[in-house]
């Protein structure tokens, strides 16, 4: 099995992306590895990847027009699954439904609140931010639907932290009816790339090394790695529902 030597600034997320594998696969190939305590010079196994000095990936290797997660995936379908435990017990990215299947499913939900033009702006914003952040476009889409149902006019919540917009970001931007397209893009940026006051999905992926712990961190601010259904003061089934959305499952009231 090929190996990789940890360099300054490396995260498992970035290593997996560069070597066309997943964080979950790297963790399985390296029992006991801790994504938060990687050491410079540490040698890890790369499942099905290249060696320590792989050739650079060509543009677009992560998906259509360089949108991460735009290609591949299943057709989705099926009912709700009660996922529980650590991130390794949740479905890996290569089992998620395809972006096309998820967009079709969630576009239907957005139509309860949004015009066709607004839905188009949301799709454009998701794909733009996926390119710049390198966060999987499917994860951005599903967290938008989870947080707001895709409704750009959803009220701001405040339980000690102000959470506005499509992704209920950390003290970010709200919908501006005078600049609807621009404000939709900014709301998606705030939730994905973070704000001056708090992390987005991008920073949490870098911190935790996998999407499911990143989702828990996004909802709760902290993570019980052994039990991602531990609400840690927030929503207990947040990660479980996100996983079901990413698999293209359907359930009443979703």
Helices and strands as residue ranges (DSSP letters): E 2-5, H 12-18, H 23-29, G 35-37, E 43-46, G 64-66, G 87-89, G 93-95, H 99-110, H 116-133, H 137-148, E 157-158, E 162-164, E 169-170, G 177-179, H 180-193, H 201-208, H 211-220, H 238-246
